[in-house]
Amino acid sequence: MVIREKAESDAAACLELLLEVHRKDHYPLHITAGQVPEFLESGHEAAAWVAEEDGRIVGHVALHTPPADPTLELAGARTGLPLDGLALLARLFVAPSARRTGLGRTLLRHAAAQAPALGRRAVLDVGQTLASAVALYEAEGWSRVGELHLPLDEETMLDLWVYVSPPAGAQ
Ligand SMILES: CC(C)(COP(=O)(O)OP(=O)(O)OC[C@H]1O[C@@H](n2cnc3c(N)ncnc32)[C@H](O)[C@@H]1OP(=O)(O)O)[C@@H](O)C(=O)NCCC(=O)NCCS
């Protein structure tokens, strides 16, 4: 198992993996399969990594640095850090066949550990129904600092928990 920076040539394999995750877990929430490519490409990606096993991509995580974002605003208010002192850890997903082997934890720790190199602390949001991800963040000592309810349309609400990473050196 290797964790390495994502390359442009990984795009198709990452999309294929996320489509598999979307079929199984409905993550990303509240979007159709046809919207998954745009979701994967969106979000002001500052850095991203993939996990590769035997030449196959089995995991992905990114750090995003949007200029404005409700999660960053909430995390900034709770931590006292400026928005440009925070990075959104995003697009974390692991192949169903590779789950519960510690890969999600490894990707989470890897990305959070890289945030200080950008002068930032990692924070994230997670759909409240994504129980595996919530369990991972809790197990890893991330702190839940609030919640967001973002209307996607007249009928659909995106309900999120917002977490901040453990202080540097805590893990
Ligand atoms: C969330 C996700 C990345 C976890 O990946 P993973 O490789 O299976 O996680 P790990 O094996 O590293 O799990 C580490 C710890 O997290 C917790 N955990 C992870 N999945 C869990 C589950 N299904 N139930 C309970 N606890 C879980 C456990 O504490 C686990 O430690 P343990 O296996 O020693 O008990 C994966 O389930 C996934 O891709 N889900 C769909 C996409 C998603 O929801 N992404 C998050 C977007 S915010």
The ligand as a Gaussian input file, in Angstrom:
#p B3LYP/6-31G(d) Opt

LIG

0 1
 C      -15.299000       6.575000       6.123000
 C      -14.294000       5.667000       5.397000
 C      -13.319000       6.531000       4.584000
 C      -13.534000       4.859000       6.448000
 O      -12.543000       4.116000       5.759000
 P      -11.911000       2.756000       6.372000
 O      -10.647000       2.510000       5.643000
 O      -12.930000       1.662000       6.371000
 O      -11.625000       3.191000       7.897000
 P      -10.524000       2.551000       8.871000
 O      -10.370000       1.104000       8.586000
 O       -9.293000       3.374000       8.817000
 O      -11.245000       2.757000      10.286000
 C      -10.574000       3.410000      11.365000
 C      -11.528000       3.478000      12.547000
 O      -12.672000       4.263000      12.204000
 C      -13.846000       3.684000      12.828000
 N      -14.726000       3.124000      11.792000
 C      -14.518000       3.127000      10.455000
 N      -15.568000       2.550000       9.818000
 C      -16.439000       2.186000      10.784000
 C      -17.702000       1.537000      10.755000
 N      -18.281000       1.144000       9.605000
 N      -18.338000       1.315000      11.933000
 C      -17.782000       1.701000      13.103000
 N      -16.567000       2.297000      13.197000
 C      -15.917000       2.549000      12.044000
 C      -13.326000       2.579000      13.725000
 O      -12.973000       3.153000      14.967000
 C      -12.089000       2.140000      12.966000
 O      -11.151000       1.448000      13.781000
 P      -11.278000      -0.166000      13.949000
 O      -11.453000      -0.749000      12.582000
 O       -9.973000      -0.511000      14.604000
 O      -12.480000      -0.377000      14.823000
 C      -15.050000       4.679000       4.457000
 O      -16.035000       3.979000       5.203000
 C      -15.697000       5.334000       3.268000
 O      -15.068000       5.518000       2.227000
 N      -17.015000       5.672000       3.397000
 C      -17.781000       6.256000       2.301000
 C      -17.321000       7.670000       1.971000
 C      -17.474000       8.624000       3.135000
 O      -18.417000       8.579000       3.904000
 N      -16.502000       9.556000       3.210000
 C      -16.485000      10.575000       4.231000
 C      -16.894000      11.860000       3.653000
 S      -16.890000      13.183000       4.856000

